[in-house]
Amino acid sequence: MTNALNVIHDLRLIHTDLKPENILFVSPEYIKVPEHKVSSKSIKDSSYYKRIPKSSAIKVIDFGSTTYDRQDQSYIVSTRHYRAPEVILGLGWSYPCDVWSVGCILVELCSGEALFQTHENLEHLAMMERVLGPLPQHMLKRADRHAEKYIRRGRLDWPEGATSRDSIKAVLKLPRLPNLIMQHVDHSAGDLIHLLQGLLRYDPSERISAVEALRHPFFSRDHLRRS
């Protein structure tokens, strides 16, 4: 996925809508593997098998929203769950918004659930702070007129601005990023966490690029052999 993104960015294109639905396996072939913790009596039941792709090769699709890099890009892009903070705050966007989406996708592939399951901007930003820590002051100060209502006295207006108690509960139940990853990864969790922290940096100017992600130790041959 990071390799495909690197190719896209080399062409000076920004996909703007990276999400699991737009990442397909090249081959439909798979093998069936029995699920763990299944009794021998139930092993023949197909519902207790999981399908493992024979090949991990993928292709990125749906370039309908793809655009060339320009200076005036301030409109809303990306499907909600994979939308970068600079897009929500109206700060403009470029290649790093794709990188953020990849970070969200990797967490989802790891945990089985979307990282930020929300449909409201303030709750979305509050979820980011819960998982990744406080948003930078310089980004909050530059929020456009549509997003400034989410900020009060220099910080996110949360939980005061929450629309409901359920919204507050949804944010509070989220773990910090390292804890979330360690719940699901046994080998090289540290490398994956470090990679994700680079992909999910708030400030797009500090977020790692696709090519930098490819050089990360998580994708090294030694790591892949250990996995």
KAQUIHU-V102879 format. One record per backbone hydrogen bond with DSSP energy under -1.0 kcal/mol. CO is the residue of the C=O (numbers start at 1). NH is the residue of the N-H. E is the energy in kcal/mol with one decimal. If there is no record, write none. Layout:
co={CO:CO}
nh={NH:NH}
e={E:E}
//
This chain:
co={1:2:3:4:5:6:7:8:9:12:14:19:20:22:24:29:31:33:39:42:45:46:48:50:52:57:59:67:72:73:79:80:84:85:86:89:94:95:95:96:97:98:99:100:101:102:103:104:105:106:107:108:116:120:121:122:123:124:125:126:127:128:129:131:136:137:140:144:147:148:150:152:155:156:157:159:164:165:166:167:168:169:171:176:177:178:181:181:188:189:190:191:192:193:194:195:196:198:203:203:209:210:213:216:217:220:221:222:223}
nh={5:6:7:8:9:10:11:13:12:69:67:22:23:61:59:54:52:50:42:45:48:49:35:33:31:26:24:14:74:93:82:83:88:89:91:144:97:98:99:100:101:102:103:104:105:106:107:108:109:110:111:112:118:124:125:126:127:128:129:130:131:132:133:177:140:141:143:148:150:151:157:155:152:158:161:162:168:169:170:171:172:173:174:180:181:182:184:185:192:193:194:195:196:197:198:199:200:208:206:207:213:214:216:219:220:224:225:226:227}
e={-2.2:-2.1:-1.9:-2.3:-2.7:-2.0:-1.2:-1.9:-1.8:-1.3:-2.1:-2.1:-1.7:-2.5:-2.5:-2.0:-3.0:-3.0:-1.1:-1.7:-2.2:-1.6:-3.1:-2.9:-2.7:-2.4:-2.6:-2.8:-1.1:-1.5:-2.3:-1.9:-1.6:-2.5:-2.7:-2.3:-1.8:-1.5:-1.2:-2.3:-1.6:-2.0:-2.0:-2.2:-2.3:-2.6:-1.9:-2.0:-2.6:-1.7:-2.7:-2.8:-1.3:-2.3:-2.5:-2.4:-2.4:-2.0:-2.1:-2.1:-2.2:-3.5:-1.8:-2.2:-1.8:-2.5:-1.1:-1.8:-2.1:-1.6:-3.0:-1.4:-3.2:-2.6:-1.3:-1.9:-1.5:-2.5:-2.3:-1.5:-2.5:-1.7:-1.5:-2.4:-2.4:-2.4:-1.8:-1.8:-1.9:-2.8:-2.2:-2.2:-2.7:-2.4:-1.2:-2.1:-2.4:-1.6:-1.8:-1.1:-2.1:-1.8:-1.5:-1.9:-1.8:-2.2:-2.2:-1.9:-1.9}
//
